[in-house]
Amino acid sequence: MTTLKAGDKAPNFSAKDQDGNSHELSDYKGKKLVVFFYPKASTPGCTAEACNLRDNWETFQEKGYAILGVSADSPKRQQNFKNKYELPFPLLADEDKSVINAFGVWGPKKFMGKEYEGIHRTTFIIDEEGKIEEVIAKVKTKAHAEQIL
């Protein structure tokens, strides 16, 4: 789906989180950044993935990682998701899909025999210089932190 791969420069992005704060790639220069794209806030798979990252938050911080979640949900829905599951990282409300398209994770999907357009669950690990270290396309929602770390 995405054409981005390890070694590529991460796309520059700018989007607002659940509280209306703006986030850009340049804000994370000098830090490792995990950007995880998920289809829909508060659905079972997305909840398992976000909570797995939350449960390993301290390890991520010790290793110098920042985490951003991204979906096309509204700021309100992102805020409810973040509050309900006490997620310690920002969730970008990318309603215009500018970040989603920049990373190339929007496209045709199949579910129960039906085809539709949606977000492909994908995670990008970006180094301190803004280069993509790894692209995880086959996300294990219940063990995602292990895949990253």
C-alpha angles and dihedrals in degrees: 000000000000116000092205115108141174110299095030120119110255114247114259110245141178123193140146124248130220091286097045095259114144121237126193132178089245090061088070100049108137092025133087110245131203112199111187121188117204131180103233138357117247096014116129099256094042091047092050090049096047093045091049089055090045092051089055096041095116092054090050090051093047089054092048100253128148117199130212124183118205133193136142091253122125120263089251093054091046090050092051090048092048094047097043093053097030092237110188096206133071121264115212116222098214098179094156089048093229093138092038091053094042089058092041098234098130118094150101117330135179126221124170091343095309123114120215141151118263150130117297109222100245135153128208123199110204124192129225091272096053096258122135110249097181142357116210109199098163100060118190099210095200095045103030097127089059090053090054100039 
